[in-house]
Amino acid sequence: MDVLDIVSGQLKDAGPVLFEFARWAAELRVTITRLRELVAWLVEHEFLALEGA
C-alpha cells in the first residue's frame, strides 16, 4: 500500500479527503516527517492537489 492507494480508498464523490498522517504513518511504518515529505513530493509533481481547483 502507498499514499496514492490510501487517498484513492478515501475518495467519496467530489468531497475532500482527510488524511490522517499519524494513522497512516504507523500503518506504512514510516515517520510522520517522512510521510509528509512523500505527500509534498506528490503535490510538487502534480499527482495530488492540496486544494480543489
mmJSON file of the N, C-alpha and C atoms, coordinates in Angstrom:
{"data_MODEL":{"atom_site":{
"group_PDB":["ATOM","ATOM","ATOM","ATOM","ATOM","ATOM","ATOM","ATOM","ATOM","ATOM","ATOM","ATOM","ATOM","ATOM","ATOM","ATOM","ATOM","ATOM","ATOM","ATOM","ATOM","ATOM","ATOM","ATOM","ATOM","ATOM","ATOM","ATOM","ATOM","ATOM","ATOM","ATOM","ATOM","ATOM","ATOM","ATOM","ATOM","ATOM","ATOM","ATOM","ATOM","ATOM","ATOM","ATOM","ATOM","ATOM","ATOM","ATOM","ATOM","ATOM","ATOM","ATOM","ATOM","ATOM","ATOM","ATOM","ATOM","ATOM","ATOM","ATOM","ATOM","ATOM","ATOM","ATOM","ATOM","ATOM","ATOM","ATOM","ATOM","ATOM","ATOM","ATOM","ATOM","ATOM","ATOM","ATOM","ATOM","ATOM","ATOM","ATOM","ATOM","ATOM","ATOM","ATOM","ATOM","ATOM","ATOM","ATOM","ATOM","ATOM","ATOM","ATOM","ATOM","ATOM","ATOM","ATOM","ATOM","ATOM","ATOM","ATOM","ATOM","ATOM","ATOM","ATOM","ATOM","ATOM","ATOM","ATOM","ATOM","ATOM","ATOM","ATOM","ATOM","ATOM","ATOM","ATOM","ATOM","ATOM","ATOM","ATOM","ATOM","ATOM","ATOM","ATOM","ATOM","ATOM","ATOM","ATOM","ATOM","ATOM","ATOM","ATOM","ATOM","ATOM","ATOM","ATOM","ATOM","ATOM","ATOM","ATOM","ATOM","ATOM","ATOM","ATOM","ATOM","ATOM","ATOM","ATOM","ATOM","ATOM","ATOM","ATOM","ATOM","ATOM","ATOM","ATOM","ATOM","ATOM","ATOM"],
"id":[1,2,3,4,5,6,7,8,9,10,11,12,13,14,15,16,17,18,19,20,21,22,23,24,25,26,27,28,29,30,31,32,33,34,35,36,37,38,39,40,41,42,43,44,45,46,47,48,49,50,51,52,53,54,55,56,57,58,59,60,61,62,63,64,65,66,67,68,69,70,71,72,73,74,75,76,77,78,79,80,81,82,83,84,85,86,87,88,89,90,91,92,93,94,95,96,97,98,99,100,101,102,103,104,105,106,107,108,109,110,111,112,113,114,115,116,117,118,119,120,121,122,123,124,125,126,127,128,129,130,131,132,133,134,135,136,137,138,139,140,141,142,143,144,145,146,147,148,149,150,151,152,153,154,155,156,157,158,159],
"type_symbol":["N","C","C","N","C","C","N","C","C","N","C","C","N","C","C","N","C","C","N","C","C","N","C","C","N","C","C","N","C","C","N","C","C","N","C","C","N","C","C","N","C","C","N","C","C","N","C","C","N","C","C","N","C","C","N","C","C","N","C","C","N","C","C","N","C","C","N","C","C","N","C","C","N","C","C","N","C","C","N","C","C","N","C","C","N","C","C","N","C","C","N","C","C","N","C","C","N","C","C","N","C","C","N","C","C","N","C","C","N","C","C","N","C","C","N","C","C","N","C","C","N","C","C","N","C","C","N","C","C","N","C","C","N","C","C","N","C","C","N","C","C","N","C","C","N","C","C","N","C","C","N","C","C","N","C","C","N","C","C"],
"label_atom_id":["N","CA","C","N","CA","C","N","CA","C","N","CA","C","N","CA","C","N","CA","C","N","CA","C","N","CA","C","N","CA","C","N","CA","C","N","CA","C","N","CA","C","N","CA","C","N","CA","C","N","CA","C","N","CA","C","N","CA","C","N","CA","C","N","CA","C","N","CA","C","N","CA","C","N","CA","C","N","CA","C","N","CA","C","N","CA","C","N","CA","C","N","CA","C","N","CA","C","N","CA","C","N","CA","C","N","CA","C","N","CA","C","N","CA","C","N","CA","C","N","CA","C","N","CA","C","N","CA","C","N","CA","C","N","CA","C","N","CA","C","N","CA","C","N","CA","C","N","CA","C","N","CA","C","N","CA","C","N","CA","C","N","CA","C","N","CA","C","N","CA","C","N","CA","C","N","CA","C","N","CA","C","N","CA","C"],
"label_alt_id":[null,null,null,null,null,null,null,null,null,null,null,null,null,null,null,null,null,null,null,null,null,null,null,null,null,null,null,null,null,null,null,null,null,null,null,null,null,null,null,null,null,null,null,null,null,null,null,null,null,null,null,null,null,null,null,null,null,null,null,null,null,null,null,null,null,null,null,null,null,null,null,null,null,null,null,null,null,null,null,null,null,null,null,null,null,null,null,null,null,null,null,null,null,null,null,null,null,null,null,null,null,null,null,null,null,null,null,null,null,null,null,null,null,null,null,null,null,null,null,null,null,null,null,null,null,null,null,null,null,null,null,null,null,null,null,null,null,null,null,null,null,null,null,null,null,null,null,null,null,null,null,null,null,null,null,null,null,null,null],
"label_comp_id":["MET","MET","MET","ASP","ASP","ASP","VAL","VAL","VAL","LEU","LEU","LEU","ASP","ASP","ASP","ILE","ILE","ILE","VAL","VAL","VAL","SER","SER","SER","GLY","GLY","GLY","GLN","GLN","GLN","LEU","LEU","LEU","LYS","LYS","LYS","ASP","ASP","ASP","ALA","ALA","ALA","GLY","GLY","GLY","PRO","PRO","PRO","VAL","VAL","VAL","LEU","LEU","LEU","PHE","PHE","PHE","GLU","GLU","GLU","PHE","PHE","PHE","ALA","ALA","ALA","ARG","ARG","ARG","TRP","TRP","TRP","ALA","ALA","ALA","ALA","ALA","ALA","GLU","GLU","GLU","LEU","LEU","LEU","ARG","ARG","ARG","VAL","VAL","VAL","THR","THR","THR","ILE","ILE","ILE","THR","THR","THR","ARG","ARG","ARG","LEU","LEU","LEU","ARG","ARG","ARG","GLU","GLU","GLU","LEU","LEU","LEU","VAL","VAL","VAL","ALA","ALA","ALA","TRP","TRP","TRP","LEU","LEU","LEU","VAL","VAL","VAL","GLU","GLU","GLU","HIS","HIS","HIS","GLU","GLU","GLU","PHE","PHE","PHE","LEU","LEU","LEU","ALA","ALA","ALA","LEU","LEU","LEU","GLU","GLU","GLU","GLY","GLY","GLY","ALA","ALA","ALA"],
"label_asym_id":["A","A","A","A","A","A","A","A","A","A","A","A","A","A","A","A","A","A","A","A","A","A","A","A","A","A","A","A","A","A","A","A","A","A","A","A","A","A","A","A","A","A","A","A","A","A","A","A","A","A","A","A","A","A","A","A","A","A","A","A","A","A","A","A","A","A","A","A","A","A","A","A","A","A","A","A","A","A","A","A","A","A","A","A","A","A","A","A","A","A","A","A","A","A","A","A","A","A","A","A","A","A","A","A","A","A","A","A","A","A","A","A","A","A","A","A","A","A","A","A","A","A","A","A","A","A","A","A","A","A","A","A","A","A","A","A","A","A","A","A","A","A","A","A","A","A","A","A","A","A","A","A","A","A","A","A","A","A","A"],
"label_entity_id":["1","1","1","1","1","1","1","1","1","1","1","1","1","1","1","1","1","1","1","1","1","1","1","1","1","1","1","1","1","1","1","1","1","1","1","1","1","1","1","1","1","1","1","1","1","1","1","1","1","1","1","1","1","1","1","1","1","1","1","1","1","1","1","1","1","1","1","1","1","1","1","1","1","1","1","1","1","1","1","1","1","1","1","1","1","1","1","1","1","1","1","1","1","1","1","1","1","1","1","1","1","1","1","1","1","1","1","1","1","1","1","1","1","1","1","1","1","1","1","1","1","1","1","1","1","1","1","1","1","1","1","1","1","1","1","1","1","1","1","1","1","1","1","1","1","1","1","1","1","1","1","1","1","1","1","1","1","1","1"],
"label_seq_id":[1,1,1,2,2,2,3,3,3,4,4,4,5,5,5,6,6,6,7,7,7,8,8,8,9,9,9,10,10,10,11,11,11,12,12,12,13,13,13,14,14,14,15,15,15,16,16,16,17,17,17,18,18,18,19,19,19,20,20,20,21,21,21,22,22,22,23,23,23,24,24,24,25,25,25,26,26,26,27,27,27,28,28,28,29,29,29,30,30,30,31,31,31,32,32,32,33,33,33,34,34,34,35,35,35,36,36,36,37,37,37,38,38,38,39,39,39,40,40,40,41,41,41,42,42,42,43,43,43,44,44,44,45,45,45,46,46,46,47,47,47,48,48,48,49,49,49,50,50,50,51,51,51,52,52,52,53,53,53],
"pdbx_PDB_ins_code":[null,null,null,null,null,null,null,null,null,null,null,null,null,null,null,null,null,null,null,null,null,null,null,null,null,null,null,null,null,null,null,null,null,null,null,null,null,null,null,null,null,null,null,null,null,null,null,null,null,null,null,null,null,null,null,null,null,null,null,null,null,null,null,null,null,null,null,null,null,null,null,null,null,null,null,null,null,null,null,null,null,null,null,null,null,null,null,null,null,null,null,null,null,null,null,null,null,null,null,null,null,null,null,null,null,null,null,null,null,null,null,null,null,null,null,null,null,null,null,null,null,null,null,null,null,null,null,null,null,null,null,null,null,null,null,null,null,null,null,null,null,null,null,null,null,null,null,null,null,null,null,null,null,null,null,null,null,null,null],
"Cartn_x":[0.843,0.0,0.894,0.46,1.202,0.247,0.781,-0.017,-1.174,-0.916,-1.987,-3.073,-2.704,-3.702,-4.586,-3.973,-4.714,-5.696,-5.197,-6.049,-7.188,-6.9,-7.957,-8.999,-8.59,-9.532,-10.44,-10.041,-10.814,-11.736,-11.606,-12.396,-13.883,-14.683,-16.134,-16.689,-17.312,-17.848,-16.749,-17.076,-16.094,-15.625,-15.911,-15.562,-14.089,-13.653,-12.245,-11.892,-10.618,-10.106,-9.344,-9.729,-8.997,-7.894,-6.661,-5.518,-4.934,-5.061,-4.592,-3.131,-2.226,-0.808,-0.347,-0.745,-0.28,-0.744,-1.995,-2.542,-1.825,-1.694,-1.119,0.385,1.053,2.486,2.711,1.876,2.001,1.734,0.69,0.37,1.452,2.029,3.072,4.452,4.533,5.789,6.866,6.448,7.38,7.111,8.034,7.799,6.793,6.162,5.227,5.976,7.193,8.005,8.232,8.577,8.812,7.531,6.418,5.145,4.794,5.044,4.793,5.693,6.933,7.837,7.304,6.797,6.241,5.027,4.15,2.967,3.391,4.365,4.863,5.428,6.133,6.675,5.537,4.513,3.368,2.659,2.559,1.938,2.825,4.116,5.056,5.035,4.902,4.887,3.483,2.521,1.124,0.396,0.759,-0.007,-1.167,-1.0,-2.027,-2.16,-3.332,-3.547,-4.039,-3.518,-3.942,-5.272,-5.622,-6.888,-7.513,-8.846,-9.545,-9.391,-9.611,-9.49,-10.813],
"Cartn_y":[-1.172,0.0,1.243,2.257,3.515,4.685,5.877,7.074,7.205,6.98,7.103,6.057,4.861,3.836,4.311,4.897,5.377,6.466,7.449,8.564,8.065,7.223,6.747,5.936,5.231,4.473,5.345,6.593,7.528,8.418,8.362,9.242,8.905,9.95,9.806,10.995,10.739,11.798,12.82,14.096,15.143,15.795,15.161,15.745,15.634,16.38,16.351,15.044,14.751,13.581,14.069,13.593,13.902,12.86,13.313,12.409,12.444,11.368,11.282,10.812,11.773,11.451,10.467,10.645,9.746,8.316,8.16,6.817,6.137,6.86,6.233,6.051,6.925,6.726,5.429,5.18,3.943,2.732,2.793,1.655,1.396,2.474,2.333,2.116,2.222,2.033,3.028,4.294,5.391,6.48,7.418,8.534,9.496,10.278,11.287,12.268,12.621,13.534,12.963,11.684,11.043,11.012,10.726,10.69,12.074,13.102,14.476,14.805,14.337,14.539,13.852,12.638,11.906,12.623,13.1,13.829,15.121,15.82,17.053,16.777,15.658,15.286,15.023,14.322,14.046,15.327,16.281,17.574,18.335,18.38,19.1,18.57,17.258,16.644,16.452,17.101,17.185,15.835,14.935,13.7,13.91,14.866,15.241,16.755,17.214,18.647,18.817,19.816,20.062,20.778,21.491,22.207,21.977,21.992,21.838,23.055,22.836,23.948,24.634],
"Cartn_z":[0.0,0.0,0.0,-0.747,-0.74,-0.563,-0.594,-0.322,-1.309,-2.58,-3.564,-3.351,-2.933,-2.594,-1.442,-0.447,0.719,0.303,-0.439,-0.854,-1.736,-2.693,-3.596,-2.836,-1.804,-0.992,-0.147,0.057,0.869,0.033,-1.291,-2.155,-2.088,-1.947,-1.955,-2.719,-3.857,-4.708,-4.993,-4.873,-5.133,-3.841,-2.717,-1.428,-1.108,-0.104,0.298,1.012,1.025,1.731,2.95,4.119,5.339,5.472,5.45,5.501,6.898,7.62,9.0,9.01,9.089,8.981,10.041,11.282,12.346,12.092,11.724,11.468,10.303,9.193,8.005,8.121,8.844,9.07,9.838,10.827,11.603,10.721,9.899,9.027,7.995,7.47,6.45,7.059,8.378,9.117,8.691,8.61,8.341,9.369,9.486,10.397,9.765,10.61,10.104,9.208,9.587,8.78,7.385,7.318,6.009,5.194,5.829,5.115,4.583,5.373,4.901,3.705,3.731,2.6,1.347,1.499,0.359,-0.22,0.647,0.184,-0.505,0.054,-0.565,-1.957,-2.108,-3.415,-4.402,-3.964,-4.841,-5.259,-4.348,-4.671,-5.65,-5.368,-6.226,-7.661,-7.809,-9.142,-9.7,-9.057,-9.515,-9.568,-8.661,-8.514,-7.543,-6.631,-5.66,-5.64,-5.244,-5.029,-3.601,-2.917,-1.544,-1.48,-2.537,-2.592,-3.959,-3.992,-5.265,-6.152,-7.418,-8.381,-8.576],
"occupancy":[1.0,1.0,1.0,1.0,1.0,1.0,1.0,1.0,1.0,1.0,1.0,1.0,1.0,1.0,1.0,1.0,1.0,1.0,1.0,1.0,1.0,1.0,1.0,1.0,1.0,1.0,1.0,1.0,1.0,1.0,1.0,1.0,1.0,1.0,1.0,1.0,1.0,1.0,1.0,1.0,1.0,1.0,1.0,1.0,1.0,1.0,1.0,1.0,1.0,1.0,1.0,1.0,1.0,1.0,1.0,1.0,1.0,1.0,1.0,1.0,1.0,1.0,1.0,1.0,1.0,1.0,1.0,1.0,1.0,1.0,1.0,1.0,1.0,1.0,1.0,1.0,1.0,1.0,1.0,1.0,1.0,1.0,1.0,1.0,1.0,1.0,1.0,1.0,1.0,1.0,1.0,1.0,1.0,1.0,1.0,1.0,1.0,1.0,1.0,1.0,1.0,1.0,1.0,1.0,1.0,1.0,1.0,1.0,1.0,1.0,1.0,1.0,1.0,1.0,1.0,1.0,1.0,1.0,1.0,1.0,1.0,1.0,1.0,1.0,1.0,1.0,1.0,1.0,1.0,1.0,1.0,1.0,1.0,1.0,1.0,1.0,1.0,1.0,1.0,1.0,1.0,1.0,1.0,1.0,1.0,1.0,1.0,1.0,1.0,1.0,1.0,1.0,1.0,1.0,1.0,1.0,1.0,1.0,1.0],
"B_iso_or_equiv":[0.0,0.0,0.0,0.0,0.0,0.0,0.0,0.0,0.0,0.0,0.0,0.0,0.0,0.0,0.0,0.0,0.0,0.0,0.0,0.0,0.0,0.0,0.0,0.0,0.0,0.0,0.0,0.0,0.0,0.0,0.0,0.0,0.0,0.0,0.0,0.0,0.0,0.0,0.0,0.0,0.0,0.0,0.0,0.0,0.0,0.0,0.0,0.0,0.0,0.0,0.0,0.0,0.0,0.0,0.0,0.0,0.0,0.0,0.0,0.0,0.0,0.0,0.0,0.0,0.0,0.0,0.0,0.0,0.0,0.0,0.0,0.0,0.0,0.0,0.0,0.0,0.0,0.0,0.0,0.0,0.0,0.0,0.0,0.0,0.0,0.0,0.0,0.0,0.0,0.0,0.0,0.0,0.0,0.0,0.0,0.0,0.0,0.0,0.0,0.0,0.0,0.0,0.0,0.0,0.0,0.0,0.0,0.0,0.0,0.0,0.0,0.0,0.0,0.0,0.0,0.0,0.0,0.0,0.0,0.0,0.0,0.0,0.0,0.0,0.0,0.0,0.0,0.0,0.0,0.0,0.0,0.0,0.0,0.0,0.0,0.0,0.0,0.0,0.0,0.0,0.0,0.0,0.0,0.0,0.0,0.0,0.0,0.0,0.0,0.0,0.0,0.0,0.0,0.0,0.0,0.0,0.0,0.0,0.0],
"pdbx_formal_charge":[null,null,null,null,null,null,null,null,null,null,null,null,null,null,null,null,null,null,null,null,null,null,null,null,null,null,null,null,null,null,null,null,null,null,null,null,null,null,null,null,null,null,null,null,null,null,null,null,null,null,null,null,null,null,null,null,null,null,null,null,null,null,null,null,null,null,null,null,null,null,null,null,null,null,null,null,null,null,null,null,null,null,null,null,null,null,null,null,null,null,null,null,null,null,null,null,null,null,null,null,null,null,null,null,null,null,null,null,null,null,null,null,null,null,null,null,null,null,null,null,null,null,null,null,null,null,null,null,null,null,null,null,null,null,null,null,null,null,null,null,null,null,null,null,null,null,null,null,null,null,null,null,null,null,null,null,null,null,null],
"auth_seq_id":[1,1,1,2,2,2,3,3,3,4,4,4,5,5,5,6,6,6,7,7,7,8,8,8,9,9,9,10,10,10,11,11,11,12,12,12,13,13,13,14,14,14,15,15,15,16,16,16,17,17,17,18,18,18,19,19,19,20,20,20,21,21,21,22,22,22,23,23,23,24,24,24,25,25,25,26,26,26,27,27,27,28,28,28,29,29,29,30,30,30,31,31,31,32,32,32,33,33,33,34,34,34,35,35,35,36,36,36,37,37,37,38,38,38,39,39,39,40,40,40,41,41,41,42,42,42,43,43,43,44,44,44,45,45,45,46,46,46,47,47,47,48,48,48,49,49,49,50,50,50,51,51,51,52,52,52,53,53,53],
"auth_comp_id":["MET","MET","MET","ASP","ASP","ASP","VAL","VAL","VAL","LEU","LEU","LEU","ASP","ASP","ASP","ILE","ILE","ILE","VAL","VAL","VAL","SER","SER","SER","GLY","GLY","GLY","GLN","GLN","GLN","LEU","LEU","LEU","LYS","LYS","LYS","ASP","ASP","ASP","ALA","ALA","ALA","GLY","GLY","GLY","PRO","PRO","PRO","VAL","VAL","VAL","LEU","LEU","LEU","PHE","PHE","PHE","GLU","GLU","GLU","PHE","PHE","PHE","ALA","ALA","ALA","ARG","ARG","ARG","TRP","TRP","TRP","ALA","ALA","ALA","ALA","ALA","ALA","GLU","GLU","GLU","LEU","LEU","LEU","ARG","ARG","ARG","VAL","VAL","VAL","THR","THR","THR","ILE","ILE","ILE","THR","THR","THR","ARG","ARG","ARG","LEU","LEU","LEU","ARG","ARG","ARG","GLU","GLU","GLU","LEU","LEU","LEU","VAL","VAL","VAL","ALA","ALA","ALA","TRP","TRP","TRP","LEU","LEU","LEU","VAL","VAL","VAL","GLU","GLU","GLU","HIS","HIS","HIS","GLU","GLU","GLU","PHE","PHE","PHE","LEU","LEU","LEU","ALA","ALA","ALA","LEU","LEU","LEU","GLU","GLU","GLU","GLY","GLY","GLY","ALA","ALA","ALA"],
"auth_asym_id":["A","A","A","A","A","A","A","A","A","A","A","A","A","A","A","A","A","A","A","A","A","A","A","A","A","A","A","A","A","A","A","A","A","A","A","A","A","A","A","A","A","A","A","A","A","A","A","A","A","A","A","A","A","A","A","A","A","A","A","A","A","A","A","A","A","A","A","A","A","A","A","A","A","A","A","A","A","A","A","A","A","A","A","A","A","A","A","A","A","A","A","A","A","A","A","A","A","A","A","A","A","A","A","A","A","A","A","A","A","A","A","A","A","A","A","A","A","A","A","A","A","A","A","A","A","A","A","A","A","A","A","A","A","A","A","A","A","A","A","A","A","A","A","A","A","A","A","A","A","A","A","A","A","A","A","A","A","A","A"],
"auth_atom_id":["N","CA","C","N","CA","C","N","CA","C","N","CA","C","N","CA","C","N","CA","C","N","CA","C","N","CA","C","N","CA","C","N","CA","C","N","CA","C","N","CA","C","N","CA","C","N","CA","C","N","CA","C","N","CA","C","N","CA","C","N","CA","C","N","CA","C","N","CA","C","N","CA","C","N","CA","C","N","CA","C","N","CA","C","N","CA","C","N","CA","C","N","CA","C","N","CA","C","N","CA","C","N","CA","C","N","CA","C","N","CA","C","N","CA","C","N","CA","C","N","CA","C","N","CA","C","N","CA","C","N","CA","C","N","CA","C","N","CA","C","N","CA","C","N","CA","C","N","CA","C","N","CA","C","N","CA","C","N","CA","C","N","CA","C","N","CA","C","N","CA","C","N","CA","C","N","CA","C","N","CA","C","N","CA","C"],
"pdbx_PDB_model_num":[1,1,1,1,1,1,1,1,1,1,1,1,1,1,1,1,1,1,1,1,1,1,1,1,1,1,1,1,1,1,1,1,1,1,1,1,1,1,1,1,1,1,1,1,1,1,1,1,1,1,1,1,1,1,1,1,1,1,1,1,1,1,1,1,1,1,1,1,1,1,1,1,1,1,1,1,1,1,1,1,1,1,1,1,1,1,1,1,1,1,1,1,1,1,1,1,1,1,1,1,1,1,1,1,1,1,1,1,1,1,1,1,1,1,1,1,1,1,1,1,1,1,1,1,1,1,1,1,1,1,1,1,1,1,1,1,1,1,1,1,1,1,1,1,1,1,1,1,1,1,1,1,1,1,1,1,1,1,1]
}}}
